[in-house]
């Protein structure tokens, strides 16, 4: 489960998680998806890129 907010800056990032995963799985470049979603800070980008679903 992805954190609701970025640990560093506090921006809400959980709202972008599903769309980010869907678009990357469809073959889009992760950098372009993050730019399109408006996630410009490296801390927020890190939260989505590095997240691993633990079961």
Secondary structure, 3 states (H helix, E strand, C coil): CCCCECCCCCCECHHHHHHHHHHHHCCCCHHHHHHHHCCCCHHHHHHHHCCCCCC
